[in-house]
Amino acid sequence: MRQRIICSVLALCLCALLCSCVGQSAQTDVPLADDATLYSQGLEMAGLLEEMVNSEQYLDLMSTAESVRAVLEPLEGQDFSRPESVYRVTFSQEVLASLASEGAVDLEEFSRPLRKFVLHRMQNSVLSMLNSRAGAETLAAASICTVSQTYEVENIPENAIFFYFYPDACPVMVSFHNGTASLQANAAFLLSGALEEGSAGALEELFQEFGEGVTVEELEIPEG
């Protein structure tokens, strides 16, 4: 069952990722982005998610299914501008490879562009995997409220997913991945209710099934 869910989720991610990842060359030497930069970029994407969920025209355009709209309805009017805590979660290459196959996969046998594509695909699939746990309607709702951006700025030392937690709003997930002299980001709501609280311990427990190779770190929220 777990393998079938993962395969379904990965199929949803494939089209968007093919355009952005395949055939990329080695990264150039550019300055590294700091946490404040990533925080701001993620917050910008959360703002776009907020606009989506509050736009009747956008939702009508994306889906007319009442069951899907019912999942998003509680998010209307929520404020995603001021998170109370933000966490960075990183995954080892071995953990990401295991999401594609329950058997051992040696990514070192892949070419660098293909290995980069696979790791990007697996990391982004985590967002959909978490929402898929609440069923097809939740996954469909999450898929129509997603944001993808490419920032032609700095690279980051390590790919990661940022989790934004709010006192009275749905959590937001933002996956950051290095491109070629650019930063690629994908954002979505965490609609499944997989986390009852926003804490390092809750995230560690959530990813416990992934085994070793998952690191959770709380970030300092910039002032202003």
Secondary structure, 3 states (H helix, E strand, C coil): CHHHHHHHHHHHHHHHHHHHHCCCCCCCCCCECCHHHHHHHHHHHHHHHHHHHCCHHHHHHHCCCHHHHHHHHHHCCCCCCCCCEEEEEEECHHHHHHHHCCCCCCHHHCCHHHHHHHHHHHHHHHHHHHHHCCCHHHHHHHHHCEEEEEECCCECCCCEEEEEECCCCCCEEEEEEECCCCEEEEEEECCCCCCCCCCHHHHHHHCHHHCCCEEEEEECCCCC
